[in-house]
Amino acid sequence: MAHEPLSDTSPSAPATDLRLADAWLARHGLSGARPTPLLASRLAVRSRARLAAHLILAVLIIASALAAAYDRLASSAFGGFQPYRPLPLLVLTALVAVLLLAQSLLDWWVRRVDQRAGATLSRRAAHPIQPSWRAVLGLPYAVFAVATFAGAMVLAWSALAVPDPTVRQLAVVLLIGLLGVTAITAVQLRHLLRRPVVAEDEESLTADVIMRVEDARDLTTPSVQWSLPMVLLFGTAPGWWSAAAVANVIVGMVVCVALRVRTPSSATVARRVTSVR
């Protein structure tokens, strides 16, 4: 196989992006391939989109914490009795919708860059199918993502059963936040599975699938599902609930590390996918 730079006609990429692309190729066992402006631009836009996605989730966590703090202050102002105040929940729900829109725009941006990159290719690498969710995400990671969501939802619903009105109000905030992050993740996964393959030879096809696999695995890392219950309810809910929340995080982290260690690397998965002809 010839390890020459791809013959794309895209504009020259910044030297920093090319160096990062070269390091990315080396990390994934593609050191024989030289970085191209096309690959560098695709990696750069994904890095920026991933950073923006992390900021979106951080905004969701901060907004949920502020809504919870507002409820606590209102409760203290009324001597421990908290009247029903729907405004914080309505604002949080509206913010979740705005964040969903922002994530959709991010995904559209990445997809647009891919489409423009594909239009510059002089030829395309042949591949019989679009990589499926089993090939990109894998069943173990899919089960882990579902189990993590289920564990966080069980914690939220169990907090709703506590007779303390403050805990129940915070549980509603937690439910809105969890449903919001789940919707954002679902939008990202949908984009990830539907975006076009951009490649013109074996090496670039492998790189394309590696990017998909890495993005999918990054999406299934449940940082918000672990942190949001702790931010909102730890120390306020009963002791048994706090113990369950800590156990949920510890078990989840053990499983996450085991998945990273035991499952094939993204490069190995990509080579398996591209070998199917």
N, C-alpha and C positions, 0 to 999 in steps of 0.2 A: 504494500500500500504506500502510495506517495504521501509524504508528510510535507506538503507545500501549503502556503497560505491560500485561503479561499480566494477565488477570483471575483470578489464582489466589487461593485462600483460605488459603494457607500462613501461618504466623505471621510476624511482622515479623522481618527479618534484622538483625543488628548493622550499625550505620552503616559500620564498617570493611569488612565483607563487601560491602555495597552499593557502596562506593567502588571496591573492587577489581573488582567485576563491571562497573561502568561503564567502568573503564580497560580491562578485557578486551574489552568490546564495541568500544571505540574502536580497539584494536589490530587487530581483525579486520574493520574496515570496516563495523561495525554501529552506528556512532555515532548513527544516527537512532533506534535502539531504546533505551528506557529500562530500566535494570536493575530486576529484580523480586526479591522475597524468594525466589521459587522458584529463579531462576537463581543468585542469590547463595549460597544454601545448597548447591546442586549444585557450584558452583565451589569453595566452601570445603571441602566434604568431600573433593573430589578433591585439593585442595592438601595437606590433612592426610594423606590416604592415600598420596600420592606421597612425602611426606616420610618416612612410616613405612616405605614400600617401600625407599627409599634407606638407611634405617637397617638394615633386614633384610639388604640386600646388604653393607653395611659390617660387620655382625656376621659374615657369612659369610667375608669377606676376613680379618678379624682372627682368627677361629677357625682358618682354614686356616693363617695365619702362625704362630699359637701351636702348632698341631700340628706344623708343620715345625720350629719352634724346639725343641720337646720332643724330636723325633727327633735334632736336632743335638746337644743337650745329652747325650742318652743315648749317642750315638756317642762323644762326647768322654770321657765317664766310663769307657768301656770301651777307651780308648786307640785310638780310631779304628775299632774293630770294633763294629758295631751289631747286637745280637741282634734277632730279630724281635719287635716289640712291637705287637700288634694294637689295644691299648686306645685310642691316639689316633685311629686310623682309625674304630674303632667309635663313639667319642664324636662325631667329626666327622659320621659318617653319621647318627647319631641327631639331631644338631643340624640337619642339612639337613632331616630330616623335620619337626622342630618349626618351622623357618622356613617350610616349605611350608604347614603348618597355619596359621601366623600370616598368611601371604599370603592364604590362602583366606578367613580371617575378615575381613581387610581388604576383599577383593572382595565378600564378603557384605554388609559394612557399606555400601559404596557402592551396591550393588544395592538394598539395603533403602531407602536414602534416595531413590533414583530411583523405587522403587515407591510410596513414600508421597507423593512429589511428583506422580506421575502420577495418584494417586487424588484429588488436590485440583483437578485441571483440570476446568473446566466443559465443555470440548470438546477434541477431539483434531485435530491436523493430519493430513490424509490423506496417506499415502505407500504406494506399492504393495508395497514389499519392505523387509525388514530390510537395512541396508547390509552388503554382503559384505566379505570380507577384501581383495579386490582394490580395492574402493572405499575402504575405511578405511585399510589399510596400503599397498597399491600393490605391484606386482611389483618395482620397483627396491629398495624397502626390504626386501621379503621375501627377495630374492636376497642382499642385503647381510647380513641377519641370519644366513642359512644359511651364507654364505661365512665370516663372522666366527667362527661356532661351529666350522666345519670347520677353519679355520686354528688355532684354539686347541687343538682336539683333536689335530691333527697334531703340534703342539709337544709336547703331553703324551705322545703315543705315541712320538715320537722320543726323548724323555727316558727313557722306559722301556727303550729299546734300549741305553742307555749302561751299560757294565758296572759303574760305580761304584754300590754299594748305597745310599749316601746319596741320590744323584740319583734312583735308581729309587724309593726310598721317598717322596721329595718329589713325584715324578711321579704316584704313586698318590693323594697328597693333592690334587694339582692336578686329577686326573680326577674325584675326588669333588666338589670344589668346582665344576667346570665343569658336571657333570651336575646338581648342585643348582641352580645359577643358571638353567640351561636349563629345568628343570622349573618353577621359580618363574615364569619368563617365559611359559612355555606356559600355566600356570594364569591368569596375568593376561590374556593374549591371548584365551583362551577366554571369560573373563568379559566382556572388552571387546566381543567380537562377539555375545555372547548377551544382553547387557543390553537392556532395552526402550527404545524411543524415547520420550522425554518431551517433548512439544511440543503446542502448541495453535494455532500460526499459522506462517506462513512464516519469520519471523525466529527464533522459538524452535526450529524444526526445523533451520534452518541452524546455530544455536548448538550444538544437540545433536550434529550431525555433526562440527562443528569440534572439540568436546571429544574425540570418538572418535579423530579423525585425530591430534590432538596427543598423546593418550595412546599411540597405537600407535607413533608416531615416537619418543616418549620411550623406549618399551620396547626399540626396536631400536638404541639408542645403547649400544654394547658396552663400557661402562666396566669391568665385572668381567672380561670375556674378555680385555681388554688388560692390566689391572693384575695379575690373579692370577698369571699366569706370571712376571711381573717380580718380584713380591713373594716368590714361593717359590723360584725357581730361578736368577734372574739373578745371576751371579758364582759360583754353585756348579756349574752345568752347564758343559760344555766351551764354548770360545770360539765355535765355529760355531753352537751352540745360542743363545747370547746374542745373536749377530748376527742370527740368524733371528727371534728374539723382537722385537728392536728394529725390524727391517724390517717385521714384521707390524703393529706399532703405527703406524709411519709411513705405510705403504700404506693401512691402515684409516682413519686420520685424513684422509688426502687424499680417499679415496672418500666418507667421511662428509660432509666439507665440500662436495664436489661435489654430493652428493645434496641437501643443504640449499639450495644455490644454484640448481641446475638444475631441480629438481622444483617443481611448482606449490605455492603456499602452502596451508595447511590451509583457509583461507577459500575459496580458489578451488576446491579439491577438494569442499568441502561444497556450494558452489553448483551444481557439476556434478551431484552426487548428488541434490540436492533438485529439480533441473530435470527429472529423469526421471519422467514421469507416465504 
